[in-house]
């Protein structure tokens, strides 16, 4: 009887441990740290990349022309990768992993040799209107190895770290007054998802030893374009960026190019959402504090940096330089 009792006790203990392990595994799925990728810098210690958003329209609305100029600038700067700020496929994302829109709007458009580098992408609200999970699938990387898209992740490029954040679930209007159907698989319950995303971002920023810290999301924190400021991000995300000395916040969503300075920190808010359809004349000047540059046509942005210096350049659909800004860790200056 005593041996039987001991076996029963051991069995109960194993059941408890397995249950605890399953619980912890489930928690890790919900609140895991951002996946981290490493990307090398050039031999001279520099890094360069292009930033484009709101582009996926099968070449229409000057997407092909923007892609052509990106290829030329990409070759000139010898870029290391491309950042996509979301709304990768219009109007309603992808229908699935085999949706021809992936080829028609991405692979068959960004064909320049210089653009055959890794693309790091976040999801936009239009991507959530389709099969959002399909864009995260490794199956797309088998179709085009350049494609890399996760909800949130970190790219460690030695002198710089880029923190990609899934901002769409933060926006209350998509839940309270939805005009469209969204694919919320993998992000519910929303309150827990967004809280954990902020916690994991803060943890990653705290651990970062990079000289330059860059955060990428789809929605703007500051913008004078069509959508304007995203109040949920102003309230919940911005304080974290300010607390951990983030240098740049890059986004799309508004179909324009912008640079806005933060009045409380060195953060520059950079909008690059002009990869295809632009909204001419759609500007809100009710909150124009800190606005240094605004352009309501198509275009894209480049980022060049080394250990001490950084340069941002905005280009139009013809490849002409619209605005240039440079900074160093010793001095932030306009050019």
C-alpha positions as CSV (number, residue, x, y, z in Angstrom):
1,X,0.0,0.0,0.0
2,X,2.8,2.4,0.9
3,X,4.5,1.7,-2.5
4,X,1.2,2.3,-4.3
5,X,0.7,5.5,-2.4
6,X,4.2,6.7,-3.3
7,X,3.6,5.9,-7.0
8,X,0.3,7.8,-6.9
9,X,2.1,10.8,-5.3
10,X,4.8,10.7,-8.0
11,X,2.1,10.5,-10.7
12,X,0.2,13.5,-9.3
13,X,3.5,15.4,-9.1
14,X,4.2,14.7,-12.8
15,X,0.7,15.7,-13.8
16,X,1.2,19.0,-11.9
17,X,4.5,19.6,-13.5
18,X,3.2,18.9,-17.0
19,X,0.2,21.1,-16.5
20,X,2.5,23.9,-15.2
21,X,4.8,23.4,-18.2
22,X,1.8,23.6,-20.6
23,X,0.6,26.8,-18.9
24,X,4.1,28.4,-19.1
25,X,4.4,27.4,-22.8
26,X,1.0,29.0,-23.5
27,X,2.1,32.1,-21.7
28,X,5.3,32.3,-23.7
29,X,3.3,32.1,-26.9
30,X,1.3,35.1,-25.8
31,X,4.2,37.1,-24.2
32,X,7.4,35.9,-25.8
33,X,10.2,38.3,-26.4
34,X,10.4,39.8,-29.9
35,X,12.3,37.4,-32.3
36,X,15.7,38.8,-33.0
37,X,17.6,38.6,-36.3
38,X,21.1,39.6,-37.0
39,X,22.2,41.6,-40.0
40,X,25.8,42.4,-40.8
41,X,27.1,45.9,-41.5
42,X,29.5,46.8,-44.3
43,X,33.3,46.4,-43.9
44,X,33.7,50.1,-43.3
45,X,31.3,50.1,-40.4
46,X,28.3,51.7,-42.2
47,X,24.7,50.6,-42.9
48,X,22.2,51.9,-45.5
49,X,18.7,50.9,-46.3
50,X,15.5,52.2,-48.0
51,X,12.1,52.7,-46.4
52,X,8.8,52.5,-48.4
53,X,5.2,52.0,-47.3
54,X,1.7,51.6,-48.6
55,X,2.8,50.3,-52.0
56,X,1.1,47.0,-53.1
57,X,-1.1,48.0,-56.1
58,X,0.2,45.7,-58.9
59,X,2.3,48.6,-60.2
60,X,-0.5,51.1,-60.4
61,X,-0.6,54.6,-59.0
62,X,3.1,55.1,-59.9
63,X,4.2,52.1,-57.8
64,X,6.3,50.8,-60.7
65,X,7.9,54.3,-61.1
66,X,8.7,54.4,-57.4
67,X,10.2,50.9,-57.6
68,X,12.4,52.0,-60.5
69,X,13.8,55.0,-58.6
70,X,14.3,52.8,-55.5
71,X,16.4,50.5,-57.7
72,X,18.6,53.4,-58.9
73,X,19.1,54.9,-55.4
74,X,19.6,51.5,-53.9
75,X,22.4,50.8,-56.3
76,X,24.0,54.2,-55.6
77,X,23.9,53.7,-51.9
78,X,24.7,50.0,-52.0
79,X,21.8,49.3,-49.6
80,X,21.9,46.4,-47.2
81,X,18.1,45.9,-47.0
82,X,14.7,47.4,-47.4
83,X,12.1,48.3,-44.7
84,X,8.4,48.2,-45.6
85,X,6.2,50.2,-43.2
86,X,3.0,48.1,-44.0
87,X,-0.1,48.1,-46.1
88,X,1.9,45.8,-48.3
89,X,-1.0,44.6,-50.4
90,X,-4.1,46.5,-51.4
91,X,-7.0,46.8,-51.0
92,X,-7.6,43.8,-48.6
93,X,-4.2,42.2,-48.1
94,X,-3.6,38.7,-49.4
95,X,-6.3,36.1,-49.9
96,X,-3.9,33.3,-48.9
97,X,-0.3,32.1,-49.4
98,X,-0.9,31.4,-53.1
99,X,-2.5,34.8,-53.9
100,X,-1.0,36.0,-57.2
101,X,-1.0,39.5,-55.7
102,X,2.2,38.7,-53.9
103,X,4.0,38.3,-57.2
104,X,2.0,41.0,-59.0
105,X,2.7,43.6,-56.3
106,X,6.0,42.6,-54.9
107,X,8.2,40.1,-56.8
108,X,7.4,41.4,-60.3
109,X,7.6,45.1,-59.4
110,X,10.7,45.5,-57.3
111,X,13.0,43.8,-59.8
112,X,16.1,46.0,-59.7
113,X,19.3,44.2,-58.9
114,X,19.9,46.5,-55.9
115,X,16.5,45.6,-54.4
116,X,17.3,41.8,-54.3
117,X,18.1,42.2,-50.7
118,X,16.2,41.2,-47.6
119,X,12.9,43.1,-47.1
120,X,11.8,43.5,-43.5
121,X,8.0,44.2,-43.3
122,X,5.3,45.0,-40.8
123,X,1.6,44.5,-41.3
124,X,-0.7,47.5,-41.9
125,X,-4.4,47.8,-41.4
126,X,-5.1,46.9,-45.1
127,X,-3.0,43.7,-44.6
128,X,-5.2,42.8,-41.6
129,X,-8.3,43.1,-43.9
130,X,-7.1,40.0,-45.8
131,X,-5.4,36.8,-44.6
132,X,-2.9,38.4,-42.3
133,X,-1.4,35.1,-41.2
134,X,-0.5,34.4,-44.8
135,X,1.9,37.3,-44.9
136,X,3.7,35.9,-41.9
137,X,4.1,32.4,-43.5
138,X,7.5,31.0,-44.4
139,X,5.8,29.7,-47.6
140,X,6.1,33.2,-49.0
141,X,9.8,33.2,-48.4
142,X,10.0,30.0,-50.5
143,X,8.3,32.0,-53.3
144,X,10.5,35.0,-52.9
145,X,13.4,34.7,-50.4
146,X,13.5,38.5,-49.9
147,X,10.3,38.5,-48.0
148,X,10.3,38.6,-44.2
149,X,7.3,39.7,-42.2
150,X,6.4,39.0,-38.6
151,X,4.0,40.9,-36.3
152,X,6.9,42.3,-34.1
153,X,10.6,41.5,-34.2
154,X,14.1,43.1,-33.9
155,X,16.8,43.4,-36.4
156,X,20.3,43.7,-34.8
157,X,22.6,45.4,-37.3
158,X,25.4,46.0,-34.8
159,X,25.6,49.8,-34.8
160,X,21.8,50.0,-35.1
161,X,18.8,48.0,-33.9
162,X,15.5,48.2,-35.6
163,X,12.4,47.3,-33.5
164,X,9.4,46.4,-35.6
165,X,6.1,46.8,-33.8
166,X,2.6,45.6,-34.9
167,X,0.6,48.8,-34.4
168,X,-2.8,47.9,-36.0
169,X,-4.2,46.1,-32.9
170,X,-3.6,49.3,-30.9
171,X,-6.2,51.3,-32.9
172,X,-9.6,51.3,-31.2
173,X,-11.6,52.3,-34.2
174,X,-10.9,49.0,-35.9
175,X,-12.8,47.3,-33.1
176,X,-15.4,49.9,-32.1
177,X,-16.6,51.2,-35.4
178,X,-15.2,48.7,-38.0
179,X,-15.9,49.5,-41.6
180,X,-14.2,46.3,-42.7
181,X,-13.6,42.8,-41.5
182,X,-10.2,42.2,-40.0
183,X,-8.2,39.0,-39.4
184,X,-7.5,39.1,-35.7
185,X,-6.3,35.5,-35.5
186,X,-3.2,35.4,-33.2
187,X,-3.8,38.8,-31.5
188,X,-6.7,38.1,-29.2
189,X,-7.4,39.0,-26.4
190,X,-6.4,42.4,-27.7
191,X,-5.7,44.1,-24.3
192,X,-3.3,41.3,-23.4
193,X,-1.7,41.3,-26.8
194,X,-1.0,45.1,-26.9
195,X,0.1,45.2,-23.3
196,X,2.6,42.3,-23.9
197,X,3.8,43.9,-27.1
198,X,4.7,47.1,-25.2
199,X,6.3,45.1,-22.4
200,X,8.4,43.1,-24.8
201,X,9.4,46.2,-26.7
202,X,10.5,48.0,-23.5
203,X,12.5,44.9,-22.5
204,X,14.2,44.8,-25.9
205,X,15.0,48.5,-25.8
206,X,16.4,48.2,-22.3
207,X,18.7,45.4,-23.3
208,X,19.8,47.2,-26.5
209,X,23.4,48.4,-26.7
210,X,23.2,49.7,-30.2
211,X,24.3,53.3,-30.9
212,X,21.2,54.0,-32.9
213,X,17.7,52.8,-32.0
214,X,15.0,52.8,-34.6
215,X,11.4,51.8,-34.1
216,X,9.2,50.8,-37.1
217,X,5.4,50.6,-37.1
218,X,2.6,51.1,-39.6
219,X,0.7,53.9,-37.9
220,X,2.0,57.4,-37.3
221,X,2.7,58.7,-33.8
222,X,2.9,62.2,-35.3
223,X,1.5,63.2,-38.7
224,X,-0.3,66.1,-40.4
225,X,-1.5,63.8,-43.2
226,X,-4.9,62.3,-43.8
227,X,-5.1,60.2,-40.6
228,X,-3.1,62.5,-38.4
229,X,-1.7,61.4,-35.0
230,X,-2.6,58.0,-33.7
231,X,-3.7,58.8,-30.2
232,X,-3.4,55.3,-28.9
233,X,0.3,55.3,-29.8
234,X,0.8,58.8,-28.5
235,X,-0.5,57.6,-25.1
236,X,1.0,54.1,-24.9
237,X,4.0,53.8,-27.3
238,X,5.6,57.3,-27.3
239,X,6.5,57.4,-23.6
240,X,8.5,54.2,-24.0
241,X,10.3,55.6,-27.0
242,X,11.2,58.8,-25.1
243,X,12.3,56.8,-22.0
244,X,14.7,54.7,-23.9
245,X,16.3,57.3,-26.1
246,X,14.9,56.1,-29.4
247,X,16.3,58.1,-32.3
248,X,13.8,57.5,-35.1
249,X,10.2,56.3,-35.4
250,X,9.4,55.3,-39.0
251,X,5.9,54.6,-40.2
252,X,3.5,54.5,-43.2
253,X,-0.3,54.7,-43.1
254,X,-0.5,58.3,-44.3
255,X,0.3,58.4,-48.1
256,X,2.9,61.1,-47.9
257,X,6.5,61.8,-46.8
258,X,7.1,63.7,-43.5
259,X,9.7,64.5,-40.9
260,X,8.4,65.9,-37.6
261,X,10.6,66.5,-34.5
262,X,9.6,65.6,-31.0
263,X,9.5,68.6,-28.6
264,X,10.5,66.4,-25.5
265,X,13.2,64.2,-27.0
266,X,15.6,63.8,-30.0
267,X,13.1,61.5,-31.7
268,X,12.3,62.1,-35.3
269,X,8.9,61.0,-36.6
270,X,9.4,59.9,-40.2
271,X,6.5,59.0,-42.5
272,X,7.3,57.0,-45.6
273,X,3.9,55.9,-46.9
274,X,4.0,57.1,-50.4
275,X,4.9,53.9,-52.3
276,X,2.0,54.1,-54.7
277,X,-1.3,56.1,-54.3
278,X,-0.8,59.5,-52.7
279,X,-3.3,62.0,-51.3
280,X,-2.6,65.4,-52.9
281,X,-3.6,68.3,-50.8
282,X,-4.8,66.2,-47.9
283,X,-3.0,68.0,-45.0
284,X,-4.1,68.9,-41.5
285,X,-2.3,71.9,-40.0
286,X,-4.2,71.8,-36.6
287,X,-1.2,70.2,-34.9
288,X,1.9,71.2,-37.0
289,X,4.3,71.7,-34.1
290,X,7.7,70.3,-35.0
291,X,6.9,69.8,-38.7
292,X,10.1,70.1,-40.6
293,X,9.1,68.5,-43.9
294,X,5.9,67.4,-45.6
295,X,5.3,66.2,-49.2
296,X,2.0,64.9,-50.5
297,X,3.2,63.0,-53.6
298,X,4.8,59.5,-54.2
299,X,8.2,58.6,-53.1
300,X,10.4,56.9,-50.5
301,X,13.2,57.4,-48.0
302,X,16.8,56.3,-47.5
303,X,18.8,55.9,-44.2
304,X,22.5,55.9,-44.1
305,X,24.5,55.6,-40.8
306,X,27.7,54.7,-39.2
307,X,28.8,54.6,-35.5
308,X,28.5,58.4,-35.1
309,X,26.5,59.9,-37.9
310,X,23.1,59.4,-39.6
311,X,21.5,60.9,-42.7
312,X,17.9,60.7,-43.9
313,X,17.0,61.6,-47.5
314,X,13.5,61.8,-49.0
315,X,13.0,61.2,-52.7
316,X,10.1,61.8,-55.1
317,X,8.8,59.6,-57.8
318,X,11.5,60.9,-60.2
319,X,14.3,60.2,-57.8
320,X,14.8,63.9,-56.9
321,X,16.0,64.8,-53.4
322,X,13.1,66.5,-51.6
323,X,14.6,66.8,-48.1
324,X,17.8,65.9,-46.3
325,X,18.5,65.7,-42.6
326,X,21.6,64.6,-40.7
327,X,22.4,63.9,-37.1
328,X,25.2,62.8,-34.9
329,X,25.3,61.6,-31.3
330,X,27.1,64.8,-30.4
331,X,24.9,67.1,-32.4
332,X,21.4,67.0,-34.0
333,X,21.3,69.5,-36.8
334,X,19.1,70.3,-39.8
335,X,20.7,70.5,-43.3
